[in-house]
Amino acid sequence: MSRPAAQASPPGSAPFRSPRAGRLPLLAVALCSIGAALAALALPLALGSAVDTLVARGEIPWPELRLCAALTAAEVLLDAVVALLGQTATATRTARLRTTLADRLVRAEPRHGQAVAPGDLTTRITANAAEAAAVPVAAATAAATVLVPLGAVVALFLIDLWAAAALLAGAPFLIALLRTLVRRTADASADYQREQALIATRTTEVLDGIDTVRAARTAAHEHTRITEPLTRLSAHGRLTWQILGRATGASALLLPLLTVLVLGVAGLRMSAGAISVGELLAVFRYTVLAVGLGVLTGALSTISRGRAAARRLDPLLGLSAVPHRSLELPPGGPGRVELRNVYVVRDGKRLLRGVSLTVPGGTSMAVVGRSGSGKSLLAAVAGRLTDPETGTVTLDGVPLDGVDPVRLREEVTFAFARPALLGTTVGDTIAFGAGRPSGELVRSAARDASADGFIALLPLGYRTPLERAPLSGGECQRLGLARAFARAGRLLILDDATSSLDTVTEDRVQRALARRAGAGTRIVVAHRVSTAADADAVVWLENGTVRASGPHAVLWDDPDYRAVFHADRPTALPAPGGPGAVGAAGERAAGPVSGSAGSGAAGVGDGVRSTRPGGGERERDPGPVSGRAPTRAYGAPGQADGTATAGPDQGRTAGPLARPSRPGPGREAR
């Protein structure tokens, strides 16, 4: 698929903001911090002048004292402004950086955003983003932080060369101390952040599988696995503080020695008449400013930690948005989907190879195949959750990479095997998405997904908070289906979205889908025979290629096709009264069905049990299920009397998938 050169922002969306935006507050921070530094440098000269005036004239030097007061007030005020603006700018940049990261994740292909484990991703967006956002303010104040010691050294040279030379004698030790501090702090911070991310990742994994952990009674093992990195995390944290402590201890030893050395030299110079008493006081103050490393070491430590955090954010900030243009879909289009020579490559392996197929508008197509054949990937390509490396995908004749993403998501909806339930309440979950459907549409979608019944039993119905709604896997799937139904456009893609439903509930959902026939196109990733039989046509994938396509009743004649539905299932139990076996999902296995027309039908037979995917057995009720004709055979569509019969499309295994003009054998009239 060709990549468009230009991209357009979705209508109504906020313009993309770079994390480097908002430089005006940083400029104000830098100017105020420099002003405070200049006031601090000017204060020793004013104090020295006041002392010299007092000693020489014997009177109170009011002008010099007023200047000292003004400089002190200016320094305090400017430092307060720096603190206020700096914290505000850091908070603003943190929020902006987190928004940018989330924006990049949402706009990128899902597979790119999923390259980072959820726990690690949470750590990067929260803790690492805050540390990285603190760097610009620290860098803006670093100029003033460096200006103070450098200015103090220059002032010492102007007052007395010998005093300045005494200070410079200890400069190599100070530089070595700062260099070691920066390098070791950066390494320790990077190690700390990696262990922090590992703990978050493992915690998220356990929370996602908490039911499995409880069932397997492995809570103690998982607790040990989660807390195992704490020892290394503690070691890295202690190392960081040890580095700072050693730097502080070294400076506590080095700085007084330098101060005493400079003051000794300055005292000798004063006794020789080279400098005055006021200048001796100024030398003392400038020496303190020159060797005061507390602020400088703190700023350097912040920058080191922030740079280490920024390196962890680079992969997320480097995510590219899915390219698109602003082509319009034809109004009232039927939802015709076409894939032409589609290739998808992941990690150097071709997962889809030359797939070409057509789904006529208003029809349903089932995608079947063994595990790993590329079914879900084909569904993702058809709905543009991912782009193929080569080939084209069109919806009503318009390339998917040319449709505006907001418009595309209005017309293409998904339901998944494990839907993510987003929103605060059950009703919000069904209504989740761009724009909000009406309450009646939400309830209608819930009824079609067979979710309205269990929602009515919740404490507050549709207003029940999700955390107060204990949901089974099947109920979660029904909410996901309801969400898709509430926004059904011209294309609905069901990626194994009924796998956790029992046969009766799935039958109700299929009948609801049948009522929507003609209103939109459906692509269904199917693992059950019944799901494939309900579709207008079937595409059979094998090793990433289309092995065959056509009506389910025709494909059923191929034993390899029948084996697709039973390859990964438990051994079927023999069905009483006939050689056909009942499969894992309540469908009959391959093979002719003997006996009367009703003997092999779904839902017929006394006490027939079928193995369920999750273990255990379910007793099937005698008689027809949900009003279906008892002559409908699940295991062999079109074989009510043991004879394979196909509709008018018999023998067709390639070409466009057309909707049958009349119900074929094995399909009830809708």
Rosetta blueprint (number, residue, H / E / L):
1 M L
2 S L
3 R L
4 P L
5 A L
6 A L
7 Q L
8 A L
9 S L
10 P L
11 P L
12 G L
13 S L
14 A L
15 P L
16 F L
17 R L
18 S L
19 P L
20 R L
21 A L
22 G L
23 R H
24 L H
25 P H
26 L H
27 L H
28 A H
29 V H
30 A H
31 L H
32 C H
33 S H
34 I H
35 G H
36 A H
37 A H
38 L H
39 A H
40 A H
41 L H
42 A H
43 L H
44 P H
45 L H
46 A H
47 L H
48 G H
49 S H
50 A H
51 V H
52 D H
53 T H
54 L H
55 V H
56 A H
57 R H
58 G L
59 E L
60 I L
61 P L
62 W H
63 P H
64 E H
65 L H
66 R H
67 L H
68 C H
69 A H
70 A H
71 L H
72 T H
73 A H
74 A H
75 E H
76 V H
77 L H
78 L H
79 D H
80 A H
81 V H
82 V H
83 A H
84 L H
85 L H
86 G H
87 Q H
88 T H
89 A H
90 T H
91 A H
92 T H
93 R H
94 T H
95 A H
96 R H
97 L H
98 R H
99 T H
100 T H
101 L H
102 A H
103 D H
104 R H
105 L H
106 V H
107 R H
108 A L
109 E L
110 P H
111 R H
112 H H
113 G H
114 Q L
115 A L
116 V L
117 A L
118 P H
119 G H
120 D H
121 L H
122 T H
123 T H
124 R H
125 I H
126 T H
127 A H
128 N H
129 A H
130 A H
131 E H
132 A H
133 A H
134 A H
135 V H
136 P H
137 V H
138 A H
139 A H
140 A H
141 T H
142 A H
143 A H
144 A H
145 T H
146 V H
147 L H
148 V H
149 P H
150 L H
151 G H
152 A H
153 V H
154 V H
155 A H
156 L H
157 F H
158 L H
159 I H
160 D L
161 L H
162 W H
163 A H
164 A H
165 A H
166 A H
167 L H
168 L H
169 A L
170 G L
171 A H
172 P H
173 F H
174 L H
175 I H
176 A H
177 L H
178 L H
179 R H
180 T H
181 L H
182 V H
183 R H
184 R H
185 T H
186 A H
187 D H
188 A H
189 S H
190 A H
191 D H
192 Y H
193 Q H
194 R H
195 E H
196 Q H
197 A H
198 L H
199 I H
200 A H
201 T H
202 R H
203 T H
204 T H
205 E H
206 V H
207 L H
208 D H
209 G L
210 I H
211 D H
212 T H
213 V H
214 R H
215 A H
216 A H
217 R L
218 T L
219 A H
220 A H
221 H H
222 E H
223 H H
224 T H
225 R H
226 I H
227 T H
228 E L
229 P L
230 L H
231 T H
232 R H
233 L H
234 S H
235 A H
236 H H
237 G H
238 R H
239 L H
240 T H
241 W H
242 Q H
243 I H
244 L H
245 G H
246 R H
247 A H
248 T H
249 G H
250 A H
251 S H
252 A H
253 L H
254 L H
255 L H
256 P H
257 L H
258 L H
259 T H
260 V H
261 L H
262 V H
263 L H
264 G H
265 V H
266 A H
267 G H
268 L H
269 R H
270 M H
271 S H
272 A L
273 G L
274 A L
275 I L
276 S L
277 V H
278 G H
279 E H
280 L H
281 L H
282 A H
283 V H
284 F H
285 R H
286 Y H
287 T H
288 V H
289 L H
290 A H
291 V H
292 G L
293 L L
294 G H
295 V H
296 L H
297 T H
298 G H
299 A H
300 L H
301 S H
302 T H
303 I H
304 S H
305 R H
306 G H
307 R H
308 A H
309 A H
310 A H
311 R H
312 R H
313 L H
314 D H
315 P H
316 L H
317 L H
318 G L
319 L L
320 S L
321 A L
322 V L
323 P L
324 H L
325 R L
326 S L
327 L E
328 E L
329 L L
330 P L
331 P L
332 G L
333 G L
334 P L
335 G L
336 R L
337 V E
338 E E
339 L E
340 R E
341 N E
342 V E
343 Y E
344 V E
345 V E
346 R E
347 D L
348 G L
349 K E
350 R E
351 L E
352 L E
353 R E
354 G E
355 V E
356 S E
357 L E
358 T E
359 V E
360 P L
361 G L
362 G L
363 T L
364 S E
365 M E
366 A E
367 V E
368 V E
369 G L
370 R L
371 S L
372 G L
373 S L
374 G L
375 K H
376 S H
377 L H
378 L H
379 A H
380 A H
381 V H
382 A H
383 G L
384 R L
385 L L
386 T L
387 D L
388 P L
389 E L
390 T E
391 G E
392 T E
393 V E
394 T E
395 L E
396 D L
397 G L
398 V E
399 P E
400 L H
401 D H
402 G H
403 V E
404 D L
405 P H
406 V H
407 R H
408 L H
409 R H
410 E H
411 E H
412 V E
413 T E
414 F E
415 A E
416 F E
417 A L
418 R L
419 P L
420 A L
421 L L
422 L L
423 G L
424 T L
425 T E
426 V H
427 G H
428 D H
429 T H
430 I H
431 A H
432 F L
433 G L
434 A L
435 G L
436 R L
437 P L
438 S L
439 G H
440 E H
441 L H
442 V H
443 R H
444 S H
445 A H
446 A H
447 R H
448 D H
449 A L
450 S L
451 A L
452 D H
453 G H
454 F H
455 I H
456 A H
457 L L
458 L L
459 P L
460 L L
461 G H
462 Y H
463 R H
464 T L
465 P E
466 L H
467 E H
468 R H
469 A L
470 P L
471 L L
472 S L
473 G H
474 G H
475 E H
476 C H
477 Q H
478 R H
479 L H
480 G H
481 L H
482 A H
483 R H
484 A H
485 F H
486 A H
487 R L
488 A L
489 G L
490 R L
491 L E
492 L E
493 I E
494 L E
495 D E
496 D L
497 A L
498 T L
499 S L
500 S L
501 L L
502 D L
503 T H
504 V H
505 T H
506 E H
507 D H
508 R H
509 V H
510 Q H
511 R H
512 A H
513 L H
514 A H
515 R H
516 R L
517 A L
518 G L
519 A L
520 G L
521 T E
522 R E
523 I E
524 V E
525 V E
526 A L
527 H L
528 R L
529 V H
530 S H
531 T H
532 A H
533 A H
534 D H
535 A L
536 D L
537 A E
538 V E
539 V E
540 W E
541 L E
542 E E
543 N L
544 G L
545 T E
546 V E
547 R E
548 A E
549 S E
550 G E
551 P L
552 H H
553 A H
554 V H
555 L H
556 W L
557 D L
558 D L
559 P H
560 D H
561 Y H
562 R H
563 A H
564 V H
565 F L
566 H L
567 A L
568 D L
569 R L
570 P L
571 T L
572 A L
573 L E
574 P E
575 A L
576 P L
577 G L
578 G L
579 P L
580 G L
581 A E
582 V E
583 G L
584 A L
585 A L
586 G L
587 E L
588 R E
589 A L
590 A L
591 G L
592 P L
593 V L
594 S L
595 G L
596 S L
597 A L
598 G L
599 S L
600 G L
601 A L
602 A L
603 G L
604 V L
605 G L
606 D L
607 G L
608 V L
609 R E
610 S E
611 T E
612 R L
613 P L
614 G L
615 G L
616 G L
617 E E
618 R E
619 E E
620 R L
621 D L
622 P L
623 G L
624 P L
625 V L
626 S L
627 G L
628 R L
629 A L
630 P L
631 T L
632 R L
633 A L
634 Y L
635 G L
636 A L
637 P L
638 G L
639 Q L
640 A L
641 D L
642 G L
643 T L
644 A L
645 T L
646 A L
647 G L
648 P L
649 D L
650 Q L
651 G L
652 R L
653 T L
654 A L
655 G L
656 P L
657 L L
658 A L
659 R L
660 P L
661 S L
662 R L
663 P L
664 G L
665 P L
666 G L
667 R L
668 E L
669 A L
670 R L
